[in-house]
Amino acid sequence: MAAIVIAGGGVAGLALALALGGRGHRVRVLERSEPPPDGPVVKSAELWRRPMVAQAAHDHILNALGVRTLRRHAPAVLDAALEEGARLLDLTAVAPAGPREPGDDDLVTLVVRRPVLDVVLHRAVRALPGVTVSHRSTVAGLLPAPDGPSGRRVTGVVTRAGETIPADLVVDASGRASASRSWLAAAGLPVPDDLTGPSRLRAFGRFYRLRDPDGPPPGALNRGNAAGGVWDHYSAVLHPADNDVFAITFGTLPGDRATTALRTPEAFTAACRLSPYLADWVDEDVARPLGPVRVIGMPPNILRGTAAGHRPPVTGLLQAGDAACVTDPMFGRGMSLALAHAFALAELLDEHPTADERLSLAATALVGRLLRPWYEQGVHDSWARVARWRTAAGAPPGPTAGRPVPTVSGQLTATAMTAAATDPTVWRGITRMQTSLRTPAEVFADEDFQARLRAAADTPAQSAPPGPRPPTHAELSHAIAAAKGG
């Protein structure tokens, strides 16, 4: 069995350690943060301070791809999360009327706070005899060897504390920073260019807990696993979580000064009361806030050149999760793609047990199949959303340089979303795409799906029942300013 070093103890790193340790490999995870406190899982998660993992304090979802991955590869982790208060929500609850179909059991999401899932994963990994998790430990550099087939081979790492750790394989699971880029540069090894596409958004989020855990939900989950919507100039979405907790997140343009005041509790509450489907949830008699409003800038979509094979590979080094590909967090794919990528990498090692060029090329092909479609879709959707929001907010058009090529799904989204409201087949196709079970190319290549879209496009539009109207940009700005002034 191989000796493997994983740099990073987030979702991708822990999932990979779980998969590899379960196969008998000797694994050492190096994680720069403090370990979670001992004690009950939920209490440990709530007390865990992780200043270097800012996104852990924000809302996360595990979409259908993530749930399917856990069911197939780590059912004990899923069961443990459910025992700690996480819940599975059935997305078919909002499907157009019709009988259940094969595959509908996959259309579920797991609602759980990120720290709770992290603690569950951490404890599952820590229980494996062949896995060691070293906290407060950071990789400072690589141990390169000049004797590989191409003259570029990694044989281990050196930590900042000066410890030398030989390894058959090193995996960068350091997250969005993708630390292996700096390791390669310092070792004089080639660093291929990344592909990037900006998201150009910021998010304001706050967690709440229901006061009456046994009472009925304050409002409907109009999106199946969420309440709210992505409107013409902003988004306001509520996601349930574990143990009667829920989170509300606003997405806004970073240059929109009017929404900057959302960082204050008064303005945040005022915007919730004005946004469709959210007002009842923030009633003081219904829920209490669990903390302040937290603000975070959305990272760009990134496809790492080191993972995508833009140059001949450096053998003995792979990237996992966000270290390989970052997608706009507003689309809720990150954790699920990280899990799927981690377990798929472990399966590659079954096929290619030696960390040679064949493993590197197989890992590159995996990125092309699993991650690249979501990078490309994320770039397109991020750009289209910002363009729509800027227009509705009366802002000048953004730069046109680097505008992504329209995707098939992007060109047909409006028709597809309209048809999905009444056609169960179209709804299932769109839902499988939105939850990462099928790529856009797979969904839109289906002949029955295409036929139904053509029929919908040729059918005169019927007036839909009026739904809640989101505020205009002027109305939202006025409500925020009034709350701030008060």
N, C-alpha and C positions, 0 to 999 in steps of 0.2 A: 504494500500500500504506500501511497505517496505521502510526503511531508509537505504540508501546504500552509502558507501564511496568508491570512486575509487581513488587509489593512482597512479597518472600519467595522464598527459593530452596530450599524443601523439595520434597517429591514433587509436589505440585500445581503449584507455581510453575515448576519445571523442566520438567514434562511439558507445561504450557501453552506455555512458551517454545519447546520442541521442536516442538510442533504449529504454532505461529504462525510461527516462524522458517522452518520447512520450507515454509510457504506464501508466503514472501517478505516478511512484515511485518518492520519494524524494531523490535526488542524490546530493552529494557533491564531486566535483573533486578537489583533492589536487595536484597541479603542482608546482615543484620547480623553474621553469624558470620564466622569465618576461613575461607579457602578450604581445600579438602582438600590435603594435601601432594602433591607430585609423586612419581612412582615407580610401581611396579606397583599395580594397582587394590586388591588385597586388603591389601597392606601400607599403602597410603594410607588405606584405610578403618579399619584397626586403629589408626593413629596420629592420626587426625583427632579433635581435641578440640572438643566442641560443648557447652559448659556451659549454653547457652541453649536447647538442644533435649534436654531430659532424657529424653524417650521414645526417643530414638535409641539409648540404651544398653540398651533392653529388647527383648524378643522381638517380632517382627513376622511376619506371613505375607502372601503375596499370593495371595488366593483365586482361584477360577475366573473371576470377573468381571475381575480385574486381569490374569490371563494372557490372556484373550480380547481385552482391550483392547490389550495389547502386541502380540499376534499380528496384529491388524488394523491398528494405527496406527503401531507402532514395533517391527517385528520385529528390527531391528538391535540394539535395546536388549536384547531378550530373548536374542538369540543371544550378545551380549557378556556378559550375566550368566551364562549357561550355560558360556561359555568360562572364566569366573572361578571356577567350582566350584559355582554354584547348580544345583539339580536340579528337574525336574518329577516330581511324584508323582501317580500315577493313582489317583483315588479309587474307581474301579470295582473295585479289588482287594478291597474289603470289601463289595461289593454282594452281595445274595442271588444264588444261582446262576441263570444264564440267559444267553442270547446277548447280545452287544453290540448296542446300538441306535443309531440316528441321533442325533447330539448327544453321544454319550459322549466324543468327543474333547475336548469342552469341560470335562469333569469332571476337571480337574487343578489342582494348586496349585504355585506356585513357592516352594521353600524356600530362603531367602537372608537373610542379616543385613541389616537396614535400612541401615547405613552402606555396605555393598558396593553395594547397588542405587543408593543416592544418588550414589556416586562414578561409577558407570556412566552414570547420567542426566546428571550434571554434565559429564562429558567429551563426551557426545553433543551437549549443548547448546553447549558451548564451541567445538565444531568447526564450528558454523553461522556463515556469514559475516555474517549480519545481526543476530546476537544478541550482546549484551555482558552479562556478569555482573559486577556491582560488589559486592565483598565489603566488610565493615566500613561498610556504608551503610544508613541507616535513614530511612524516610519520617517527616518531622515534621508535615506537614500537606498539605492540598489547595490547588490553585489553582482557586477557584470563579469562574464567570462568570455574570453575571445575565441573559445574553441568550438562554438556552435557551428552548424552547417553553413550559416550565412555570416558568421562572425559576430552575431548579436544575440547573446543569451544571458538570461538572468538566473542567478543561483541562490538568491536569498536577499535579505535586507539588513540594514543597520538602523537601529532605533536612535532617537535623540539622546537617550541615556547612554549610548555607546555600545549597546548589546548587539552582537553579530548573530543573526539567525539564518542558518542555511535552510534552503527549501528547494524542493523539486518544482514547485509552482508558487508564484506570488500573484495574488488577486487584489486589485485596487477596488475596494468598495467604500471609498472615502466620500462618496456623495457628489454633490454638484461641483465641488472644487476639483475633482479628478486629479488627485495629487500625483499620480504617476507621470503626468506631463512634466512636472518640475523634477521628478526623480530621473527621468530619461535625459532631460537637458543637462542636469548636473553630472550625469555619467557619460556625457558625450555621445549619447545614442540619439537616433533620429526621432523628432517629434512632429508627426504629421499635423496638418491644419485641420481644425474642426469646421463643421458646418453649423451655422447659427441662424436663428430667426427670432427677432425680439417678440416679447409678449406685450410690452408697453402698458402694463397695468399695475395697480396696487390694490391691496386687500385690507379691509377693516373687519376684524372678527371678534366675537365675544361668546363665551359659554354661559349657559344657564342651567338651572336644575328645577324641574317641576316641583311644586310644593305638595301636590297630592299625587303620589305615585300610583294610587289605585283608581284615580279618576279617569274619565275619558280624555282622549287627546284634545288639546285646546282648538285644534283646527285640522283640516284635511291635509294629507300629503299628496298634493295634486300631481307631483312628479313620481309617485310610487315610493321612492326612498327619500324624498325631500319635499319641501314646500317653498313656494316662491317662483322665481323665474329669471331668465336672462332677457332683459328688456332692451329697448332701442338705444338707451344711453348709459345704462348701468346694469349690474346684476345684484339681486338680493335673494339669497337662498338659505334655507334652514335645513340642516341635516340632524336627525336624531343620532344619539350615541348610546353608550352603555349607561345603565343605572340611572335612568330618568334624566339624563343630561342631554342637552342639545346645543348646537352652535348655529349662530347666524353670521353669515359673511357677506359683506358688500364688496363688489368689484367696481372700481372706478378708473377713469383716466388719470394718470399722475399729474397732468397739467391742469386739472379741473380744480381751481382754487375753492370753489363753492363747497366741494365735498371733503376738503381737508379737515373741516370741523367734525367729521364723523368720528374722529379719535376721542371726542368728548362723550361721556355717557348720555347727556341730554340730547345732543344732536343725533346720536346713534339710535336712541329710542324713538325720537320723532320720525326718523326715516323709516324705521320698522313699522310704525303705526300708519305710515302713508303707503307702504309697499304691499302689493297684493299678497294675501294668504299669511301675512306675518303678524298683523296687529294683535290678534287674540293671544299669541304666544308670549308677548312681552308685557301683558297685563301684570301689575304688581301682585295681584291676588293669585296668579297662576304660576309664576316662575320667579326665581330670584337669581340675579347675576352671580357668577362664580369668580369673577375677576374683572380687570379693566378691559377696555377695548384695545386690542393689539393690532398694530399696523405692520405690514410687510410688503416689500416690493416683489413683484413676480419675476422670477428668473427667465431668461430667454429659453427658447427651444434650442437644444444643442445635441448634435450627433458627433461624438468624439472621433477624431481621425484615428486615434490609437485603437479604437474598438472596431471601426468600420473598415480597416484594412486599406487606408489610403496610401500606404507604403509597405514594402516588405516587412513582415512581422518581426518583432523582438520576441524570441521564443522564451517561454517560462514566465511570461507576464500577461495577465488578462485583466479586463475591467468588467465590473458587475453593477447592475442597477443604474443609478444616476451618474456614476463614474463613466458609464458607456453612453447613456442617452438621457437627456432631460426633456420632459415635455411640460408645457404650460400647466401649472398646478390647477388652474381654473377648470380644466377638463377632467380632473380626478382620476388620472391613470397611473400616477407615479408609483404608489405602493404595489399595485397589482402587477405592473410590468416588472418591478424589481423582484417580486416573488417568482413570477413566471421565468424570468431570465436566470435567477439563481438556480432553480431546480433543473432548468434546461442545461445550464453549464455543467452541473453535476452529472447529468446523463451523457454529456459529451466526453467526460473523463472515463466513463464506462467504455466508450467506444475507442478512445485514444488515451490510454493510461500513461503514455510518455509525453512530457511537456515539450514536444518538438514542433516543427513547422506544420505538421498535419493538424495538431490540436489548434494551433493559432488560426489556420485557415478555416477550420470548422467553426471556431468561435466567431470569426468574421462573418461567415455565412449565416450563423444564427442571428447576429445583429441585423443583417439584411432582411431576414424573414420576420423576426419578432419585433424589433424596435424601429427600424427605419420607416415602415409605413406610418407609425404614429408620430414620428418626428415630422414627416412631410405633411401629414394631416394637421398637426399642431401648428406648423408654420402658416399654412393656408388659413386655418380657422382663426388664429390669433390676429392675423393681418385683417381679415374680413370683419371681425368683430370691432377692432379699433376704428377701422374706416367708418363703419356704421355708427358707432358711438360718437365719433368726432362730428359727423354730419348732424346728428340729432342734438348735440350740445352746442351747435353753432360755432365750432372751432374750425380753424383753417385746415385744409386737407393736409395730411401727413406727407412725408417724403415718398416719392414713387420709386426711387432707386431700390433695387432688390425685391420688388414686388414678386411674390411667388406665382408660379404658373397655376392657373385654376385647376383644381382636381375635379374628377368626374363627380364625386359626391358633393363637392362645393357648388358646382354648377346646378345640381339638381336638388339641393337641400330644401329650398322653399316648396317645391312640388312634393317632395317626399314627406316633409313634415305635415303638410296639409292632408296628404293621402293617409298618413299614419293615424290620423285622428279617427278614421272610420274603417280602415282596411287592416284586419289583423295580420295579414302577411307582410304588408309594408311596415306595420308597427314592430313586428318581430325583427325584421331586417335592420331597421334603424336602431332599435334597442340593443341588438347584438353588436352593432357597430359602436354605439355610444358607451357600452360597457366593455369594449375591447375583446369580445369573444370572436369577432370576425373583422377582418380589415375592411376598409371602405371598398377596395378593389374587389374583394370577394363578394360583398353584399351587392354591389351595383352590377356585378357580372352575372348574377342569377337571372335566368331568362324570365321566370315567373314574376320576379320582383320588377324587372324592367317593363314587362307587359302591363302590370298594374299601374306603374308610374305613367306610362303612355295613356292608359285609359283615364287616369285621373286628370292628366293635362288636357285631354280632349273633352272632359265633362265640364259643363258650365258650373262655376263655383256656386255652392249653396251657402246661404247665410247661416253662419254658426251661431249658437246661442251666445249672447254677449257674456264675456267673463269680466273679472275685476280689471279695471283700467289702471295701469301703472301711472305714476305722476310724470308730468312733463319735466324737462330739465329745469325750467323756471319754477315749477311748483316744488320740486324737491329742494332746489337751492333756497327758496324762500322759507320752507319749513326748517331746514338746517340752520339758516341764519337766525330765525326767530328763536329756536331752541338755544342757540349759542348766546344770543343776546339776553335770554332770560336767565 
